[in-house]
Amino acid sequence: IKSALSPQEVRDHIMDPTLPFQKQHQETYKNHAIEVNFTGTMDDVKKHIDENETKPTETLPVPPPAMCPCAEHMGQECDQCNIWMCWLTKFNTTVDDIFLHCNIHHCSGMITKDLGIHGTCKARFPRERYPNMFVNTDTGALLVKKGEPMMNTVSDIISYLFRCNTDVTSLLSGTAIKAVVAYVIDYITKSSLCTYTIFDTIQSIMDCNSEFIGMKNPARL
């Protein structure tokens, strides 16, 4: 990427307390990656999730309504502001629902699958909790706030759009880049999915969301 800092330059900037880079880097990461829920602890989310509702993983994301500038400039609210706030509340609960069903790790207890020969999880769960985001001054690593030890690092917007298990990480270190390359190679070299399974998933989503794609009879596909 043109004009982008190399991983070593990023580390040097983070480790230098005289530069504003560390604080700016934390603010940028804080706005894009989270490891906590919006509406409370995992137990709180479980209590508020309605299992009878259609699963968000089987629906398409609802786009946000147009924002009204009145609340920002005049301190007032209108109908458009209320519509926006209702959408935002639904966004938060939907993302929490996706986190709960897609991003919580469960070890099966099988040594050959999730656990190593020493009985430790290969996915490194549970992970250490951090009450706040901070930088490890010894290594330059950025440790984000974590409230759920069995949850991976996620982005609320990405989870809302993709509606499945996702994982995000910062590519501002050589170690992270190598890890992601190995992770992707491991996935693309696995046995391919059955074509009929992919088509069946697409069909089920279209059946539940035909009004969003302007199709009166998606079953014709």
Sequence and secondary structure as in RCSB ss.txt:
>XXXX:A:sequence
IKSALSPQEVRDHIMDPTLPFQKQHQETYKNHAIEVNFTGTMDDVKKHIDENETKPTETLPVPPPAMCPCAEHMG
QECDQCNIWMCWLTKFNTTVDDIFLHCNIHHCSGMITKDLGIHGTCKARFPRERYPNMFVNTDTGALLVKKGEPM
MNTVSDIISYLFRCNTDVTSLLSGTAIKAVVAYVIDYITKSSLCTYTIFDTIQSIMDCNSEFIGMKNPARL
>XXXX:A:secstr
 TT   HHHHHHHHH TTSTHHHHHHHHHHTT B S SSS HHHHHHH  TTS  GGGS         THHHHHS
   HHHHHHHHHHHHHHHHHHHHHHHHSB      TTTTB TTS BTT  S   BSS EE TTT  EE  B  TT
B  B HHHHHHH S        SHHHHHHHHHHHHHHHTS    HHHHHHHHHHHHHH GGGTT S GGG 
